[in-house]
């Protein structure tokens, strides 16, 4: 390889592997799929190695592709680390940063994002504040929060990083036995699983599940996922999480998905604290890399 490496091609390759789909990656990168395919092919030619093996519907990452993915992710983190700290003067990284998120978001998504961060920032420690209630950032019960509602406290730093979609799912076994309802009217002969709580989300779910025979009420979507996979009935599940489980089938397809804005929020100290800034910037990067599933 005599010519300089095309770093944009590496970025495009990483985005494609992260979302697992050329089509979705192209949407996130705002280019056409043929353009993305040409860029990856050019990168493969430049490196002299095949990175992806294309099948009729999906692709497989080769061993060379996996090595490049690991290196590219580390490069991406290093770039963000430089951006976060280049102008911090005497401030140094270190200490504990508290991240707040619901139990379902923490277990279904957030924990999977942290290995790269703790490798790149060994001087930092993460404390998870897992609570379905909104923690008070201004009183420092957490430093950074992932919220599914827009923050109302004007002092907080916040930006919308995506949309969380929730659909209704049943297990393959349940559908084989009882069928797949398409509309709310079809639920009268089906068991449903409801969400308990006072939030708007719980009310939206109740407006649907009450048309069936409610078999179980739970307080979080993660519990609903387990109940649905145990064949207890039809319930609401994060669409991106359900996509990872081949034993789940989306039902009520004629009904609209529930959509909740995802807000990444931080304490105002973000501007002075490089550790909080590093976490905030890293999570922003994670959502950007996975834009296709959160848009």
Buried (B, 14 or more C-beta within 10 A) or exposed (E): EEEEEBEEBBBBBBBBBBBBBBEBBBBBBEBEBEEBBBBBBEBBEBBEBBBBEEEEEEBEBBEBBEEBBEEBBEBBBEEBBEEBBEEEEEEEBEEEBBBBBBBBBBBBBBBEBBEBBEEBBEEBEBEBBBBBEBBEBEEEBBBBBBBBEEBEEEEBBBEEBBBBBBBBBBBBEBBEEBEBBEEBEBBEEBBBBBBEBEBEBBEBBBEBBEBBEBBBBBBBBBBBBEBBBEBBBBBBBBBBBBBEBEBBBBBBEEBEBBEBEBBBBBBBBBEEBBBBBBBBBBBBBBBBBBBBBBB
